[in-house]
Amino acid sequence: MELDLSFFSADLMQRYVLGGFLFSLQLTVVASIGGLLLGSLLALMRISSSRWLALPATVYVNTMRSVPLVMVILWFFLLMPFLLGRPIGAELSATVTFVAFEAAFFCEILRSGIEALPRGQWQAGMALGMGTVQNLRLVILPQALRNMLPVLLTQVIVLFQDTSLVYAIG
């Protein structure tokens, strides 16, 4: 019994395997950057003392984290063309879905990293005369980043693994 590998060619590897790998890397980078930006905004909304900011962010994060990713991908891919009246394509649909989905996870990572710092760090920045934004940028976030970095990297690895779910719409 011989193994027939005649179907295997360099063109097959370059076109499909390498192309899929490059798309996964591209989707991971774009979704990581977009998810971090949107997740940062959501995290700041969640730690805000204003209920008008915290409540919508909480609802968004809890909803997105409770729905499976493949379901969100399918919903977005199938419902958006219906709502917009024109197709948007699988790549754009996957990109928007991953950014929106990962933002909820990045939000929780950022929020927990910020809230893990002692309250005295906030008070020390305020005692130096810093405003809230300046305090966050110069005192809180540099310290919180050290605590968040391992979890952020783990989430990016999970995101790369989740890019295989795009097959559902490809």
C-alpha positions as CSV (number, residue, x, y, z in Angstrom):
1,M,0.0,0.0,0.0
2,E,1.5,3.3,-1.1
3,L,0.7,6.8,-0.1
4,D,-0.3,8.9,-3.1
5,L,0.9,12.5,-2.6
6,S,0.4,13.6,-6.2
7,F,-2.2,16.2,-5.2
8,F,0.4,17.9,-3.0
9,S,2.2,20.8,-4.9
10,A,4.0,24.0,-4.2
11,D,1.1,25.9,-5.8
12,L,-1.3,24.3,-3.3
13,M,0.9,25.3,-0.4
14,Q,1.5,28.8,-1.5
15,R,-2.1,29.6,-2.5
16,Y,-4.1,28.0,0.3
17,V,-1.9,27.1,3.3
18,L,0.4,30.2,3.2
19,G,-2.4,32.5,2.2
20,G,-4.6,31.3,5.1
21,F,-1.7,31.7,7.5
22,L,-1.0,35.2,6.3
23,F,-4.7,36.1,6.6
24,S,-4.7,34.7,10.2
25,L,-1.7,36.8,11.1
26,Q,-3.3,39.9,9.5
27,L,-6.6,39.3,11.2
28,T,-4.8,38.8,14.6
29,V,-2.8,42.0,14.3
30,V,-5.8,44.2,13.2
31,A,-8.2,42.6,15.8
32,S,-5.6,43.0,18.5
33,I,-5.0,46.7,17.8
34,G,-8.7,47.5,17.2
35,G,-9.7,45.4,20.2
36,L,-7.2,47.1,22.5
37,L,-8.4,50.6,21.4
38,L,-12.1,49.8,21.8
39,G,-11.4,47.7,24.9
40,S,-9.5,50.7,26.5
41,L,-12.4,52.9,25.9
42,L,-14.8,50.3,27.3
43,A,-12.6,49.8,30.4
44,L,-12.5,53.5,31.1
45,M,-16.3,53.6,30.8
46,R,-16.6,50.7,33.2
47,I,-14.4,52.2,35.9
48,S,-16.2,55.6,35.5
49,S,-18.3,56.8,38.3
50,S,-21.0,57.8,35.9
51,R,-23.8,55.2,35.6
52,W,-24.6,56.6,32.1
53,L,-21.1,55.4,30.9
54,A,-20.6,52.3,33.1
55,L,-24.0,50.6,32.4
56,P,-23.8,50.5,28.5
57,A,-20.2,49.3,28.7
58,T,-21.1,46.6,31.3
59,V,-24.1,45.4,29.2
60,Y,-21.9,45.2,26.0
61,V,-19.0,43.4,27.7
62,N,-21.2,40.9,29.5
63,T,-23.2,40.2,26.3
64,M,-20.2,39.7,24.1
65,R,-18.4,37.5,26.5
66,S,-21.5,35.2,27.0
67,V,-22.0,34.5,23.2
68,P,-19.8,32.0,21.4
69,L,-17.5,33.7,18.8
70,V,-18.7,31.5,15.9
71,M,-22.3,32.6,16.5
72,V,-21.2,36.3,16.5
73,I,-19.3,35.7,13.2
74,L,-22.4,34.1,11.6
75,W,-24.8,36.7,12.9
76,F,-22.7,39.6,11.7
77,F,-22.0,38.0,8.3
78,L,-25.7,37.0,7.7
79,L,-27.5,40.0,9.3
80,M,-25.4,43.0,8.2
81,P,-26.0,42.6,4.5
82,F,-29.7,42.2,5.3
83,L,-29.7,45.5,7.3
84,L,-27.4,47.4,5.0
85,G,-29.0,46.1,1.8
86,R,-25.7,45.1,0.2
87,P,-23.1,42.4,0.9
88,I,-20.0,43.4,3.0
89,G,-17.7,40.4,2.3
90,A,-16.3,37.7,4.5
91,E,-13.0,39.5,5.3
92,L,-14.5,42.7,6.4
93,S,-17.2,40.8,8.3
94,A,-14.5,38.8,10.1
95,T,-12.4,41.8,10.9
96,V,-15.3,43.8,12.4
97,T,-16.5,40.8,14.3
98,F,-13.2,40.0,15.8
99,V,-12.5,43.6,16.8
100,A,-15.9,43.9,18.5
101,F,-15.6,40.5,20.2
102,E,-12.0,40.9,21.4
103,A,-12.7,44.4,22.7
104,A,-14.9,42.9,25.5
105,F,-12.1,40.6,26.6
106,F,-9.4,43.3,26.4
107,C,-11.7,45.6,28.3
108,E,-11.9,43.2,31.2
109,I,-8.1,42.6,31.2
110,L,-7.5,46.4,31.3
111,R,-10.1,47.1,33.9
112,S,-8.9,44.4,36.2
113,G,-5.3,45.5,35.8
114,I,-6.2,49.1,36.7
115,E,-8.4,48.1,39.6
116,A,-5.7,45.8,41.0
117,L,-3.5,48.8,41.9
118,P,-3.8,50.1,45.4
119,R,-6.1,53.1,45.8
120,G,-3.1,55.0,47.2
121,Q,-1.6,55.2,43.7
122,W,-4.6,57.2,42.4
123,Q,-4.4,59.4,45.5
124,A,-0.7,60.0,45.1
125,G,-1.1,61.2,41.6
126,M,-4.0,63.5,42.6
127,A,-1.9,64.8,45.5
128,L,0.8,65.8,43.0
129,G,-1.8,67.9,41.2
130,M,-2.4,65.6,38.2
131,G,-5.8,65.5,36.5
132,T,-7.5,62.1,35.9
133,V,-6.2,61.7,32.4
134,Q,-2.6,62.7,33.3
135,N,-2.8,60.4,36.4
136,L,-3.9,57.5,34.3
137,R,-1.2,58.1,31.6
138,L,1.7,58.7,33.9
139,V,1.0,56.8,37.1
140,I,-1.7,54.2,36.8
141,L,-1.3,52.6,33.3
142,P,2.5,52.1,33.4
143,Q,2.1,50.1,36.7
144,A,-1.0,48.3,35.5
145,L,0.6,47.3,32.2
146,R,3.2,45.2,34.0
147,N,0.4,43.2,35.6
148,M,-1.7,43.0,32.4
149,L,1.1,42.0,30.0
150,P,1.0,38.2,30.5
151,V,-2.8,38.1,30.2
152,L,-2.8,40.4,27.2
153,L,-0.3,38.2,25.4
154,T,-2.3,35.1,26.2
155,Q,-5.4,36.7,24.8
156,V,-3.6,37.5,21.6
157,I,-2.6,33.9,21.3
158,V,-6.2,32.8,21.9
159,L,-7.3,35.3,19.2
160,F,-4.8,33.8,16.7
161,Q,-6.2,30.4,17.4
162,D,-9.8,31.7,17.1
163,T,-9.1,33.0,13.5
164,S,-9.7,29.4,12.4
165,L,-13.4,30.0,13.0
166,V,-13.6,32.3,10.0
167,Y,-14.0,29.1,8.0
168,A,-17.7,29.3,8.9
169,I,-18.2,32.3,6.5
170,G,-15.3,31.6,4.1
